[in-house]
Each structure stands twice: as C-alpha cells, then as structure tokens.
Amino acid sequence: MIRLLTPYEAVRSSDRAKLLSQTTAIIKTFQRPKDLDRLIRSIRRYYPEMQILVGDDGFEPSPRSDVGYLRLPDDIGLSAGRNALLECVETPYFLLLDDDWQFFGKTKIENLTQLVDSGELDIAAGNQLKVKRKLGFINRRKLLPYHGLFDFRDNKLHLVRGGRDEGKDYLACDITHNFFVARTDTIRALGGWDPELHINEHEEFFVRMQRNGLRVGYRSEVLILHWVSRPAGYEKFRNRSYHRVAAEKIGVESIVGYQGNVYIVDGPEATIMQSSSAATLNRVA
C-alpha cells in the first residue's frame, strides 16, 4: 500500500535530527530512582541522541553517569531545581519532564520542537495518559487533559477547560501540562519558575508567561505516560500546598480548579492539600 506523506510529516522527517540535537530534556527528581530510571530508559529507546539533564534534590541521592547529573541541596523544591537545570542547558530549546513519566510510541517530541523552532509558539505542549497497574503486565490508561484558559473574575483565577481553535495543527491555550518544549533563553529571561513555590508552581508560571506575551499551544496527538508514583516517604513532601502563596503572587484571592474546587492552605506548615468551597476558604484564612 502506498502512503502519501503530508507536508508536515515531510518536514518532520527531514528535520528530526536537527530538532532533537537542539533540544535538551530536563528532569527534576526527588526520592524516585526507579521511576527516573524507567523514564531515562524510555528516552534512550526512542531518542538515543537526545541530551538529558537530571537535577536531584532527594535526601538519598541517586547519582547517574549516563546523563548530565546535577546534585542539588536537599529538598530545594521543584521550581528552584528546574531553574538550576535551566541554567545548565546549552541548546536553544528544552523539554520539561517529570520523573514519573515514560516515553512510548506516541511521544513525538519533534512535533513540539518544530512549533517552537518555526516561531509559531513559545511553549508547545503535549498530553498525558495516566497509567494504573491492574494485574502483572496489564495496565489501564486514562487520558488526562489539562490544557485550558484563564478567567480572572471575582478576585479569583478560574481555570476553564478548552482552548482557542485557530484552525492549525495545535490548540492555542493559556495553561497546559508540565510536558512541553520551550525556547531556553526566553524562559530563562523571564525568571523560570518562582523558587518560593516548592510545588504548586504551575498556575503562577503560566500566568506570568501570559502576562509577558508568550504564545502557548497544545498538540493532542503528542502523548506521554504518567505512572503517578508515590513511594514510601514521598507523600508527605508531595502533599505540601503552596496554592495560597501562588495565588498571592498572581494577585488573586484564590485559584479555582477545573472542577470548581478552591485550594486552601492552613498556615505555612500545611502538609494537606484539599478542595473546598469559597466559604471554607475564607473561614480558614
């Protein structure tokens, strides 16, 4: 059977090596060496030529010699760790990854880099499939779209699902998953991620990018697997909440999620993240 290539596929095929040589994957890891190993092995399987930088702020570090490895201060946080990695990137573009993700056949990174390289987007993101082990090698996959738009009203930031369909091969939006390709110098010049936000940095980062005029887009066919790993001793660090701090930095009273949930923080030492009504938010504050 003869299969005709579309113009985009032809460009992707001819420019693949160039685009990948210009892109560095950055991974901030914390206390999940098995997950990190799975991710790196998957990258090497599909993109053996891609440069990889790992920043490790775990209490029990897991040094690696097969990638660029940066030992960070213990529990420095997601944002500060990513900034440290960004300073080490020497390529024009970087690919942002979490350590519990995994590449597979539909993780087409060149499709994202091409959009940034062409100047169409400043941040080009993909989507993720949540993976849950059921039995042995059998697992269940569920699509977890996170792209959406910002709606500022009533002194709150509301996240609204969807995007702006401009008739192209991507959907323009305001916020996406933390699985994207961006221009290194651009994000570095805008300060990267706010180091005060150890986690829950997501909304503040994308609001700041929007306020600086960056163009964000999402490609639904570029997918990555997300294993949602929570090893022993990890949960108490993962569940710390910085949503109130992020809201203050954005300049709103609170952040309202896609399902209408309002995230609350009960003091600076809070370790529980929960959702509640606006009335509860005011009462806790």
N, C-alpha and C positions, 0 to 999 in steps of 0.2 A: 504494500500500500504506500502510495506517495503522499507525504505530508508536507504541506506548504508552510514555511515559516512566516509569521507576521513580522512587520518591520521592527517591532520592539524585540522580538526574540532574536532577530539577526544582530541587532546592536548588542544585546546581552551576550550573545555567544562570542562575538569578536572582541569585546572589551572586558570580558570576565577577568582575565589575568591582571590587566591593568588596574581595574577597580579594586580587586582584592589586595593587590600589592600596596594600595594607598589607604587601606583600612586596617586599624588595629582593634582587636576585641579587648575590652577592659572588664574585669570581673572583680568585684569586692566580695571577699568571702569571710565568713565568721563561723567557726566551730562546725563546719560541714565538709570534712575532707572527702568523704565518699561521694557526695553529690558533686563536688568540684571535679573529682576525677572522672565521673561519668560525663560531665559537660565537656571537659577538655578532650577526652577520647572521642566524643561525638564530633567536635570541631575538627579534630585531626582526620577523622574518617571522611568528612565531606569537603573540608577546606584545609588540606595539609599545608598549604602555602601561607595561611593567614597568621599574622603576628598576634600573640596573646600576651597580655599583661595581667597579673594577679596581684591584688592587694589584700593582705591577710592581717586582720586585727584580732584574731582569736586568742584566747588565753593559753591554748595549746596549739601553737603554730604548726602548720604542715608545709614546710619548705618543698619547693619543686625545682628541678634543674631542667625540665623540658620546656619551660615557658619563662618569660620575664617575671621574676618574683620580687615583690616589694613587701618587706616586713614592716608593718605599721604598729604604732603603740596600741596596747590592749584596749579593745572596745572604743576605738576612736570614733566609731559611728559610720553609717553608710555614706553620708554626704562628704565628710572630711576625707574618708578613704577614696571615694571616687575622684575628688579634687586632686589628691596626691597622684593617683593613676593618670589623670588627665595631663598633669604636668610632665609626665614621662613619655607621653605619646609623641612620636616623631613623624607620623603620617598625617596627611591632610584631613582624614576622616577617622572617626572612631565608632565602634559598635558597642553599645551598652548592654550588658548581660547580668543576670542574677545567677548565683552559683548553683541553684537547684533546677536549672533549665537543661534542656538537651536538644541538640540538633537532630533533624531527621530529613527525609527526602524533600519536604516542602519548606525547609528553612533556606530560602533563596536570598542570601544576603546581597548579592549583586543587584537584585531588583530594587533594594533600598538605596544602596550607594549610588546607583545610576541617577536616581531622582535628585540627590544632593549634588552630585557631580555636574549635572546638567543645569543646575541653578533653579530648578522648579520648586524645590523645597529646601528648608534649612534643617528640618528634622523629619526623617522618613521612618515610619514605624511599621511593625508587623503586628500579628495577633498571637495569642497563645491558646494551647489546648491543655486543660488541666488533666493530669493523669492520676488515676487511682488504681492501685493494685487490687485485683479481686481474688485470684487464685493462681499460684505458680506464675507462669509467664503470661497469663491472661490479665489484661487491664482494661479499664474503661476510660474513654477520653471525652471531655466535655469542652466545648468552645467557650472561652471567657473573654468576650469583647469588652474593652474598657475605653474605647475612643468616645469622645463626646465634646460638648460645647460648654462654655461658661455662661452663667446667667447671674449677674450681680443685681440683687434686689433685696429690700428689707434689711440692709446691712449684713447680708449673708452671701456666700458664694455657693450657688446651686450648680451641681453637675447634671447636665441634660444629655441623655444618650442621643447619638447620631452625629451628623456632620453636614458639611456643605458640599453638595454634589455639583462639581464644576464640569462634568462630562469628560473627565480624564481617567487614567488608569489608577487613580488613587482618590481617596475621600479627604477633603480638607477638614480639619478639626482643630480644637484648642488643646486637647489633652489626650494622651494615648498611654499604652503600656510602657514600662521601662525597658522596652525592647526596640531600640531604634538606632539608626545611623545619623550622625550629625557632623558638621564641619568642626574640626578641633579648635581652630583659632577663634571661631565665633563664640562657642560655649565658654572657652577659657576667658575671653574678653568680658563676658557677662558675669563672671564670678563662679561659674559652675553651679554647684549645689551649696545651699546655706549650711555651714558647718555646725550651727547650733541645733539643727534638726538631725538627730542621730538616726531617726526613721521618720516616716510620715512626711517626707520631703517632697512628695510627688506633686501635689497641687501648687505649692509655692513655687516650685521650679517652673512649671508650665505657665503659671500666671505671669511670672517675671519674663519668660521668653515672649509671651504675647505682648506685654507692655513695651517690649523692645522691638516689636515688629517682626518677629521671626514667623516663618510660614511652616505650619505643622501639617503633616498628611499621614494617611494610613492606607496600607495595602492589605486587603483581606486575605489574599492567597499566600502571603508570606507568613508561615506559621512556625512556632517553636513549642516544644513540650515542656510543661511545668509540673514537677513532681510534688510540690508543696511539702517539702521535707521539714519535720520538726523533731530532730534527735533529742535525746535526754539532755536536760540542762539548757536547751536552746530557747524554750518557750518563754521563760521569764524575761529574757532580753528582747525577744521579738515582740512581746505584748506591751512594751512600754509605749506610751502615747505622747506624741508631740503635736497633736492636731490643734490644740488651743494656741500653742506657740506659733504654728504655721499660720493660723487664722489671723493672729495679731500682726504678723509680718506682711500678710496680704492686705490687711487693713479692713477686715470684716469681723463681725461678732463670732461667726462660726462657719464651718464648711458643711454643707448638706449633700450627702451622697446620692447616687442614682436612685436608690430605693426610698429616698426621703429621710434617711437616718441622719441624725445630728451627732457628731462625735464629741465626747466630753472628756475632760481631764480633771481629776480631783487632786490638784496640787502638783508641785514639781516632781514628787517622788512616785507618781502614779505608775502602776505596772499593769493596769487593767484597761483595755480599750473596749468600750461598749457603745451601743447606739441608744438614743432615747429621744424624747420629744423636746421641743424648744423650752417648754415649761420646766422640765427637769434640768435642762442646761442652765437656765437662769438660777434655779434653786441651788445647784451645785456650785456655781460661780460665786 
